[in-house]
Amino acid sequence: MSVEQRRDAIAQATLPLLAEHGADVTTSQIARAAGIAEGTVFRAFRDKQELIGYCLQVALRVDPELDRIAAISPDLPLAERLAQALETITGYQTRVWQVLAPLRQARFQPRRDEDGTDTDEHAEAKGPQAQMQRLAGATTELIRPDADRLRIPPERAALLLIGLMFADRISEQLGEPLTPPAQLVDLFLHGVTTTGAPPTTTPPTGGPTTTGERTP
């Protein structure tokens, strides 16, 4: 097993422990989960801080999700394509948040180099936005075949759909259950009204007009 393979294997074993214990996880717990001697951990990483930084890098990797989105059949209806993509992106977001949340709560700070710049692990740890942009790009390609049906460019549509997913996450923090991906896509494509038609701009009878006058 190469050094990188060993580091990846240790990181994969550590991720569930980080979700449970945060930065308080011990190297003995990590070694036990990875099925290795504790000394092997320190042959792969300088210390626990470097290991946790590398785990953040691994957690943020989006390549498996990009592969799954790319494998979605373009022959499926747009709504089904987007529901599958959103399910994949939601899973990614859940995985990342399970690791980031306890570390942020513990105010964990990845190591910086001597010149004050971020290490590779820290740069990746600050990069969820860049990874989400890659996912948005993949989602854009799912939407592009239906561009002629849209009122906005596919790129903008993909970003708005992912933004809706983030908004749904906020409602979860307020005690509401997460909305299923298929339902979010339906709301995104058709709106919250029963007809899906744009709201009328005609004021009701007796109401004020845009000029301040009242309709008869």
N, C-alpha and C positions, 0 to 999 in steps of 0.2 A: 504494500500500500504506500503510495507516494505521500509526501508531507501534506500536500493540499487535500488529498483524499482523507487523510487522518484528521485534518482540521475540520473538514466538512462533516465527517462522521461525528466528531465530538460536538460540533455546533448543533447538529440535528438532535442529538441526545439532550443537549442543554436547553433548547428552546422551550419544551414543556415545563422544565424546572423554572425558567425565567418567568413564565406566565403565572406559575404558582407562588414562587418565592421572591421574585424580583431580584434586585442586586444582592439580597441576603443569601442567595444560593451559595453553597460551599463547594469547593473543588472535590471534596470527598463524595458529595452527592452526585456531582457531575461524572466522576470516574465510575461510580457504581452504576449510574444510568447508561454509560457508554460501554460498560463491561471491560474496563481497562484499569490498570494500576494508576494511582494518583500521580505518580511521577511521570507517566506518559502524557498527562495533561500539560505539565510544565516543559516537556520536550517539544510540544507542538505550539505552545503559547508562552510568552514571557511571564504573564501573571493572569489573574482572573479578570482584571480590567481589559486587557487585550482580548481575552476570550469573549467577554460580553460584547465588546465592540465588533468582533468578527461575527457573532451571532446576529447582531443587528443587520449587518451586511447581508447575511444569508436570508434573514427573514424578509428583507426588502426585495430580494431577487424576484423579478416578475416574469422571467422567461417561461416557466411552466404554464402560467396563465396566458401568455401570448400565444403559445403553441395551441392551447385549448380553444382560444378564440379563433385562431386561424383555421382550425379544423371544423368550425361550424359551417354546414353546407349553405352555399349561397342560394340554393334552390328552395330553402325554407321561406315561409312568409316573413316579412320584416319583423313583425311582433315576436315571432318565435326566435328568430336570430338574436334579437336584442335581449330577450328574456334569458337565453342561454349565456350570452355575454355578461349580462348583469349578475347572474348567479355566480359566475366565475370571479368577477371583480369584487363582489360582496364577500366571497370566501377569502380572497386576498386581503381585503381590508380587515376582516376579522382576525386573520392570522397575525397581521402586523400589529394591530391594536392590542392583542393579547400580550405581546412582548413589550411594546412601547409604553403602555399605560403604567404598569408597575414600576418600570425603570424611571419614568418621569416623576412618578409619585415619590420615589426614593431620591430624586434629583441626581441620578447617575450622570456623570460626565465622562465620555470617552477621552482617552489620552490625546494630547496635542503634541506635535513634534517640538523639538527644542527651539525652532525658529518661530513658534507660535501658530504655524499653519495646522490645519486638521490632518490627521492620519487618514488613510484610505477608508478605514472602518468608520471614522467620524463623518467623513464626507458622504458616505453611503447612508449613515444614520440620519443625516439632515436631508436626504433626498427622496422622501416619499412623493413629493410633488413631481419630481422628474419621472418617477416610476409610473405615477398615475397618468402623466402625459403620454407615456408609451402605451398604456392601456387605452387611453382615449383615441390614440392614433389607430390602434387595431379596431376599435369600435367604429371609428369613422369609415374604415374600409368595408365593414358590414353594412353600413347605411348607404354608402355611395351608389350601389346599383339602383336605389330608389330615390336618388337625388331629385328627379323631376317631379316627385310627389310632395316635396318638402317646401315650406315657406322660408326656410333658412338653410345655409350651407351645411353639408354633412358634418364638417368639422365642428361647427357651433352646436349642432344637434347632439353630437357625442358628448361634448362638454356639459351641456345642460342636463342630459340624462344622468351622467355621473354626479353632477351637482344635486340632482333630485335624490340620488342614493345617499349622499352625505346628509342632506336635510332629514331623510328618514332616520338616519343614525342619531340625530339630535333628538328626535321624538322618542327614540328608545331610552335615551338618558332621562327623559321626563316620565318614564314609566309606561310608555306605549309599546306594544309589540312591533317588531319589524314588519314592514309590508312585504309580502312575497314578490320576488322579482317580476313575475308575469303581471301582477297587478300594478306595480310601479310603471312598467312599460305601457300598459293600457292607459294609465293616467297621463303618461308623457305624450302618447300619440293622440289621445282623444280628449284630454282634459277631464275636469271633474263634473261637468254638466252631463245630463243624461243624453243629450243629443250630440254633444261634441261640437256644436256650432258656435261660432264666435258670438259674444254677447252683443245685443243690439245697442246702438248709440242713440236711439230715439228716446227722448225723455217721456215719462208717463204723463197721462192727461192731467193737466193742472200743475205740473211740476215746472221748475225753472228751466229755461233753455240755456245754451252756452252764452247767450247775450244778456242773461239776467231777466228776460221776459218770461212770462208764464204762458203755457200752451192753453188753448181754449178748452 
